Amino acid sequence: MATKYTISRKHCFVDNEPVLMYFVENIPFAFDVLEKEEKEDKWILSEAALNPEFTLEDIFRFSDYLIAEECHPVLFELDLVNPELIPE
């Protein structure tokens, strides 16, 4: 039976900027830059403060790993539990 991968997303800081980070099985692979209002939202900032922080270098390293393993959800067709969460 093929493995089904789960996509998740949560607010995190990347180089001290709050973003919406996307994960495949808890490995970050992409993020969306937030609008000005979202960057100032206390709930978004609170969530980001609770989650791991990343640098752009971290994201590139994780993405390179996922590409090497052919598991990057944006670039490869994976059997996903929730494909609707993939960023556009």
C-alpha positions as CSV (number, residue, x, y, z in Angstrom):
1,M,0.0,0.0,0.0
2,A,1.3,3.4,-0.9
3,T,2.1,6.0,1.7
4,K,-0.2,8.9,1.9
5,Y,1.4,12.2,2.9
6,T,-0.2,14.9,5.0
7,I,0.1,18.6,4.3
8,S,-0.1,21.1,7.2
9,R,0.3,24.8,7.5
10,K,0.9,27.1,10.4
11,H,2.2,30.6,11.0
12,C,5.9,30.8,11.7
13,F,8.7,33.3,11.6
14,V,11.2,33.2,8.8
15,D,14.1,35.6,9.3
16,N,11.9,37.3,12.0
17,E,9.0,37.9,9.5
18,P,5.7,36.1,10.2
19,V,4.6,33.9,7.3
20,L,2.2,31.1,6.6
21,M,4.4,28.0,6.3
22,Y,3.5,24.8,4.5
23,F,4.7,21.4,5.6
24,V,4.7,17.9,4.2
25,E,4.9,15.4,7.1
26,N,6.3,18.3,9.3
27,I,9.1,19.2,6.8
28,P,8.7,22.8,5.6
29,F,8.6,23.2,1.8
30,A,7.0,26.6,1.0
31,F,5.6,29.7,2.6
32,D,3.2,32.6,1.8
33,V,4.2,36.2,2.7
34,L,1.5,37.8,4.8
35,E,-0.3,41.1,4.1
36,K,0.6,44.1,6.3
37,E,-2.6,43.6,8.4
38,E,-1.8,39.9,8.9
39,K,1.7,40.7,10.1
40,E,0.2,42.9,12.8
41,D,-2.5,40.4,13.9
42,K,-2.0,39.4,17.5
43,W,-3.3,35.9,17.0
44,I,-1.1,35.3,14.0
45,L,1.9,36.6,15.9
46,S,1.1,34.5,18.9
47,E,0.8,31.4,16.8
48,A,4.1,32.2,15.0
49,A,5.8,32.7,18.4
50,L,4.7,29.2,19.5
51,N,6.1,27.5,16.4
52,P,9.7,26.8,15.3
53,E,11.5,29.7,13.7
54,F,13.3,29.3,10.3
55,T,15.7,31.1,8.1
56,L,15.5,31.3,4.3
57,E,18.6,29.1,4.3
58,D,16.6,26.4,6.3
59,I,13.8,26.5,3.8
60,F,16.2,26.1,0.9
61,R,17.9,23.2,2.6
62,F,14.6,21.4,3.4
63,S,13.3,22.0,-0.1
64,D,16.5,20.7,-1.6
65,Y,16.1,17.5,0.5
66,L,12.5,17.1,-0.6
67,I,13.5,17.5,-4.2
68,A,16.3,15.0,-3.9
69,E,13.8,12.5,-2.4
70,E,11.2,13.4,-5.0
71,C,8.8,14.3,-2.2
72,H,8.3,18.0,-2.8
73,P,4.5,18.4,-3.1
74,V,4.7,21.3,-5.5
75,L,7.1,19.6,-7.9
76,F,6.1,15.9,-7.7
77,E,2.9,14.1,-7.7
78,L,2.4,12.6,-4.2
79,D,-0.5,10.6,-2.8
80,L,-1.8,13.3,-0.4
81,V,-4.4,13.0,2.3
82,N,-5.3,16.7,1.8
83,P,-4.1,18.1,-1.5
84,E,-6.4,21.2,-1.1
85,L,-3.8,22.6,1.3
86,I,-1.0,22.8,-1.4
87,P,-0.1,26.5,-2.1
88,E,-0.8,27.7,-5.6
